[in-house]
Amino acid sequence: MALRPEILRNKRDFDRLYKKGRSIGDRYVVLFTIPNGLPYSRRAFLASKKVGKAVARNRARRLMKESFRLMMKEGILPEGFDILFIARSTIAGKKRQDVEASMRKALIKGKILK
């Protein structure tokens, strides 16, 4: 089974994102970005225990992943970035459209989306 290169996994990459990356907050998500110098973008989705129990955290991650997938399908995301979305506790009980709107705002604020 081959690993998917577009997923952030290494602690070193996360540490670099937290230390040198740019942080942008929105209503339901916090976005960390940094250029990665690769011909593709890498991404990760996190939800801490502040979001809720396991079911709520998994739902938050699924909402963020699906929103991101739909944005990628539109072809509006540029290549060459490490992108980390962290769910805020306010994400609990929200619809996918709300989460997607929040993610778009964060990406626009971070000058990733035009």
C-alpha positions in Angstrom: 0.0 0.0 0.0 1.6 3.3 -1.1 1.4 6.3 1.1 -0.4 9.4 -0.3 2.2 12.2 -0.6 -0.4 14.9 -0.3 -1.1 14.1 3.3 1.0 15.8 6.0 2.3 13.1 8.5 5.8 13.9 9.8 6.3 15.7 13.2 9.0 17.7 11.5 6.5 19.1 9.0 4.0 20.0 11.7 6.7 21.7 13.8 7.8 23.8 10.8 4.2 24.8 10.2 3.6 25.8 13.8 6.9 27.7 14.2 7.4 29.4 10.7 3.9 29.1 9.2 1.3 31.7 8.9 -1.8 31.4 11.2 -5.2 32.6 10.2 -8.3 32.2 12.3 -11.9 32.1 11.2 -15.2 31.3 12.8 -15.0 27.4 12.7 -11.3 26.7 11.7 -7.8 27.9 12.2 -5.5 27.7 9.2 -1.7 27.3 9.2 0.1 27.6 5.8 3.7 27.7 4.6 5.2 27.2 1.1 6.7 23.8 0.8 8.7 24.0 -2.4 7.0 20.9 -3.8 5.0 20.6 -7.1 1.9 19.7 -5.0 0.2 20.8 -1.8 0.1 18.8 1.3 -2.7 19.0 3.9 -3.8 17.8 7.3 -7.0 18.2 9.4 -7.0 18.2 13.2 -9.7 18.4 15.8 -8.7 18.6 19.5 -10.6 17.3 22.5 -12.0 20.8 22.9 -14.3 20.0 19.9 -15.9 17.1 21.8 -15.7 13.4 22.2 -14.5 11.1 19.4 -17.7 11.2 17.4 -17.7 15.0 17.3 -14.0 15.2 16.4 -14.4 12.7 13.6 -17.4 14.6 12.2 -15.4 17.8 12.3 -12.5 16.2 10.4 -14.9 14.7 7.9 -16.6 18.1 7.3 -13.3 19.8 6.7 -12.0 17.0 4.4 -15.2 17.0 2.3 -15.2 20.8 2.1 -11.5 20.7 1.0 -12.2 18.0 -1.6 -15.0 20.0 -3.1 -12.7 23.1 -3.3 -10.0 21.0 -5.0 -12.6 19.7 -7.5 -13.2 23.3 -8.5 -9.5 23.6 -9.2 -9.1 26.9 -7.2 -6.3 25.7 -4.8 -2.7 26.5 -5.8 0.1 24.0 -5.6 3.2 24.2 -3.4 1.8 24.8 0.1 1.6 22.8 3.4 -1.9 23.5 4.7 -3.2 22.6 8.2 -6.8 23.1 9.2 -7.6 22.9 12.9 -11.3 22.7 14.0 -12.4 25.1 16.6 -14.9 24.1 19.3 -17.6 26.2 17.5 -17.6 23.7 14.6 -19.8 21.2 16.6 -23.2 20.8 15.0 -22.5 22.9 12.0 -23.4 22.0 8.4 -20.8 21.3 5.7 -21.7 24.5 3.8 -20.9 26.6 6.9 -17.6 24.9 7.4 -16.7 25.3 3.7 -17.5 29.0 3.9 -15.3 29.4 6.9 -12.4 27.5 5.3 -12.7 29.6 2.1 -12.6 32.8 4.2 -9.5 31.6 6.0 -7.8 30.6 2.7 -8.6 34.0 1.2 -7.3 35.8 4.3 -4.2 33.8 4.0 -3.8 34.8 0.4 -3.9 31.1 -0.7 -7.1 31.6 -2.7 -7.7 34.5 -5.0 
